[in-house]
């Protein structure tokens, strides 16, 4: 489900769970394990990438709908553990957003240091990114909202998150949600190039400065504990949430 590729000192972890790299228990556990493995093997930078149509479609809704409360809590716990692992990586992580990237996929990308996103080959069908949880009946926890606030500011983040907006890559770049746009076949190469630009710097000062700069994000994710997760899950059985999730299930069947 994850291909581990090496580009010298930079390791690429390519999500490979067709069709849309949706996160479920096994993939989330493997992501954390492969991040740890890359670090232990001496990676000085890591690229997270997807396929040529999607980085990740977010959480696997059919999988979640099959779980009881205890199992669902475990799955969401693993998602937040994966977000913390990416955000807290001791080496820089660049997201190669090679296609669409909604919801949980967007969260993981926001935890990265740098985001390169593909321009669609068809301008009429642009790739989109965003925290669209409200569209599927889920409230967005503060820890996740903080990820977007630190990039676009509180007011703009509120507008995007409350609306559950999925915006095209050009607008995402204009807002700073993605740092760079590239042609579809060049996204991973550009992510690697950015990491290489950091590796020429004196390592210890660069990493120490990075740790200071990212401390707010790491603290926000760390503050999302058991009580906050229970509050998040309490909404799952609300009529609006269930109706929205059933609609998602119907769309997926098509």
N, C-alpha and C positions, 0 to 999 in steps of 0.2 A: 504493500500500500504506500510505501515511500521508497523512492529510488535515492540511493546515497551516491552522489557523483563527486569527483574531486577535480578541482582546478588549481593545482598547486596547493598553496596554503589556505585556499578558500574551498569550503565544502558546500555542495548544493544538495538540499533535501527537496526532492520533487514529489509532491503529492500525487498519488497514482491509485485513486479509488474511483473508478468509473461509475457513473458518467460525470458526476460533478464534484468529486472529492468531498462529499458530505461527511461531516464529523460524527462518529459514533464512538463507543467505548474503546474499541480496539485501535482505531486510527489515532485517537487522542493519546492513548498510552504509548503507542509507537512513536508519535511525534516527540513526546517528552524524552523517551528512551534514545531516539536517534539524535536529538540535540545534545544529550549528555555524551553519547558515543562520539559525535564529531569533536566535541571539546576534548575528550580524553585522547583522541587520536591526533590532537595538535592543531585543529582548525584555528586559524587566526581571524576568520570571518566566515559567515554562513549566509547562504542564499536560500530562501524559501520560495518555491515556484509551484506552478500548477500545470494544467494542460493548455492547449491552444484556444480553448473556448471559455475556460473558467479557472480561477485560482481555487476558490472553494465556494460551494453553494451554501455554506454555513452548517448548522446542525442538521442532522438527518431526522427530519420530522416523522416519517413513518416508523423509524426505530424508536424515537421518543414515545410515540403514541402506543407502542406495544409494551411499554414498561409500567410497572407499578410505582408508587410514590418513592419507595426506598431505592429502587433501581434508577429511577429518573434523577434522584438527588445525586447518586453516585456518578451518573453520566455527566451531569452539569458540573459536579465537583472536578471531574477530569478535564472538562473544557477550561474552567478557570485555572486549573493547575497548568494546562498547556499555555494559556495566556501569560501566566506568571513566569513560566520557563523561558518563553521568548523574550518577554520584557526584561527579565533578570539575567539573560545570557551574559557571561563575562566577556564575550567578544561581540563585535558589531554584527547585526543581522539585517540583511536587506531583503525586502519582499519583491519578487519578480511577479507582478500582478499581470498574468498573461491573458486575462479575459475578465468576465464578470466576477464581482466579488461582493456579494451582499452579506448582511447580518454577521454571523460568527466568523466568516472568512474575512470580513472587514475588520473585525475586532483583532484577529491575529495579525493582520497587516499593520494596524495602528500600533501594535506592540513592538513592531520592528523599528530599527533606526532610520530606515530610508525605504521609500516605495517608488518603484518604477512601474508604470502602467502602460499597457498596450493601447495604441490607437487601433480602432477597428479598421479592417480593410474595406468595409462598407460604411461610409459616413452616415447612411440612413439607418444603420443598426449599430450604434456606438456601444462599447462596453460600458457597464455601469457599476458603481460602487456605492456603498452606504450602509447605514444602520437602519434597516427597514423593519425592525422588530414590531413597531406599533401596527404595521400593516398586517401582521400575522397574529395579532392579539397579545403581544407580550410587552410589558413595561421594560424600559431600559434601565438597569441598575446604575447607581451613581458611579461605581467604579468604571463602568464602560463609558458613561457620559464624559468622565474626566479625560479619557483618551482623546476624544475629539475636541473637548474644550481647550486643551493645551496646544492644539494646532490652529484652530480657527477662531478661538475666543468664545466666551460664554453665550453671547446673544445669538451669533450665527449657529453655534452648535445646537442651541435650543430649537431654533427654527428647523434645522435639518432633522434632528432626532424626533421631535414631537410629530412631525409630518411623516416620519419613516421614509424620507426621501432617498431614492436611488438616482444619483446624478451621473452624467456621462463623464468620460475620462477628461475631456477638455475643461469642464467646469471644476472637476476635482483638482486638476492641476492649478487652475486659477486660484482656488481657495487654499491651496497648500496641502490638501489631504494626500495627494501624491506629489512627490518631489520632482518627477521627471516623466515625460512621455517618450515612447519609442515605438518604432514599427514592430509588428508582432514577432518577427523573427529575431529581434535585437534586444528584447526586454531583459533576458537573463544576462546577456553580455554586458549591458549597461549597469545592471546591479553589481556584477563582478567588478567592473571598472571603478564604480564608486568605492567599493570595499578596498580595492587596490590603492586608491588614492589615500586612504587612511593608513594603510600598512607601511607607507614610506615615512610616516611621522614617527618621532620617538615614541615607542610603544607605551611605556609606563605613564608618561604625562597624558597621552591621548586617552588611555583607558580610564585613568583617574578622573579626568575632566568629564568624560562620558558618564561615568557613574554618578557624579554630582548632578549633571544635567538631567538624568533620567530618574533621580530619586523620587520625585513627586509621583510619577506614574507607577513606580514599583510600590510605593506606599499606598496608593489608592487601590491597587489590586490586592495587596496584602490585607487591607482593611475589610475586604469582602469575605466575611467568615460564615460560620454555620448559621447564625441568626439571619444574616442578610440573604443567604441562599434559601432558607425556609420561607422567608417573606416573598422572595421571587417566585418560588414554586406554588405558593398559596393561590396565585392568580390563575394557575393552570386549569383549574376546574370551573372558572367563571364562564358563564354562558357566552359572552362575547369572544373570549379566548378560544373556547371549544369550537364555536362556529367558524372563526377565522382559520383555525388549524384544519378543520374538516374541509374547508374550501381549498387550502393548500394541498391536502391529500387528493382531492378531486382533480386539481390541475396537474399534479404529478402523474396521475393515471393516464392522462392524455398525452 
